[in-house]
């Protein structure tokens, strides 16, 4: 009994223990769970703290590098984006450093409507480019003209119809963003934060680089554009051009801005004038932003380390094995000479096609020059800045109108009654030696040769009378002599300019009137200084060389009309020029400053307006034989204010 009770008591004890242990185990497990979670959280916190500490303060280079790599992999580098609005307004300055020309411009552009308008010199000249008119577009140039009848300035209009070969396109004044790649951050003029972009492409072995500076803010605005471009204002050699953008903002399209005035008088042009020269004359900016639609040339983009350099003989030997560069030895020679020519005259071209085209022109001109020089003529030819230009393109550097020469008011030159036995005509004369001739300048792409001839004659006559050599204003003649039949940069005749000077009592000095612009400007009479006054001009008897020499020796330099069509004239360098093809079909005005004789060959000394780099420092000696080039056909002498002259 007692034993049974003991067994029962032990079983109850086990049940009690089991019951007591259940809550103990439950709480134990619960505490264990909380402890585990806590340790986990606390451990992670410690681990995170340890990681931050190790990345921030630890000296372990390896851990820090791993952290940086992880950050670099997660952060995407954002580069500046270049874009311009499809419609914008811009105001700025075009600079030609070597041409000493600063030309302000203002432009409105609508890519969506395919229209553009560009004003120059504060709106004095306005140009319109309209793709939406006609099949191939329409261009117009509004310029100031001066009326003799009303004694007022009015607006005149020159217009041009585009052709399939030379269509008129809306002209952007900023380059195409798709061509440029981001280069670096920069500071423009040491004050303006900017982004620098570059467009670099390779033509054969020559690297061409266009640099664009923009604001760092988005959207980007252009600040400055530097490029190499074709010089249409001076002597057609390649030069450095700079477009400085002073104002730029998106444009809300307004048709009135782009509307070509319909109430203006326009004089027509012949259809055969539809060429690069005529197109660019209505759109001067085309020469500087001519590659706006050019496609990026990924296959020809050189590395940043690529530099333009002269080609050595060793490199040329390597190039000779390249079938894409040369076909034979002579082709290699031509390519080599053409490269040297480009380097010498700072020339460059927009693309490979233009390079090949100009090289072919150069090739034929070079052959012509060498062929004539081998004939040991009385003159020598030389490669100059016109060597890559066609004969047709040379017309841009002349300026006689294609009209009949009818001066019904001119007086005939009457030689003074002198005894030539006692006072003979000098056997030779050069007014340059006496200080009666101003420096040679370039008329640029403006048919103003007539103005340069007239100012030269008056300058010389005035010097002979007073001993003072005034630099007179060609620009005033271009601006103001419209009423007598001249047509600004389209061309004119010297006698018409003299008629204008006679009516208005003289001509201004260049300093007081303003610099030569190579395009039409406002005719004005305020705040100018009269540089010289003439009382008449006299025609030398056509073809009379003796009379012309007498006029030269007594009254100074004369205006003359000459023929410059022969290709040999374009490349004249030195000697006495005689070309049997240089007949009396006159197309250019110049200044006769003297005459002489060498080895039995008589000649005239002629001052040209094609810059100092042409000919013999801007001058040419033209043979008097057979009245070569028509020098004596239309010579004119001027008379400065005096009661004793030409009686």
Protein Blocks (a to p, Z undefined) as FASTA:
>chain_A
ZZmmmmmmmmmmmmmmmmmmmmmmmmmmmmmmmmmmmmmmmmmmmmmmmmmmmmmmmcbf
klmmmmmmmmmmmpccddddddddfbdcdddddddfknopacdddddddfknopacddee
hhlaccdddfkgojkopaddddddddfklopacdddddddddfklccddddfbdcfklpc
cfbdcdehhlagcddddddddehjaccdddddddfbdcdddfbdcdddddfklnopacdd
ddddfbdcdddddfklmpccfkbccddddfklmcfklmmmmmmmlmmmmmlmpccdfklc
ccfkbccddddfklmmmmmmpmklpmbfklmmmmmmmmmmmmmnopacfblmlmmmmmmm
mmmmmmmmmmmmmnopabdcdddfklmccfklmmmmgopccbddddfkbccdddddddfk
lmccdfbdcfklnopaccdddebjadfklmmmmmmmmmmmmmmmnopacdddfklmmmmm
mmnopahjnoccfklmmmmmmmnopacdfklnopcehiacdddfehiacfbdcfbdcddd
ehiaklmmmmmmmnopcdddddfkbmklmmgfbdjdddfklccbdfbdcddfbdcdeehi
acdddddfebjkgcjehiacddfehpighlmmmgccdddddfkgoZZ
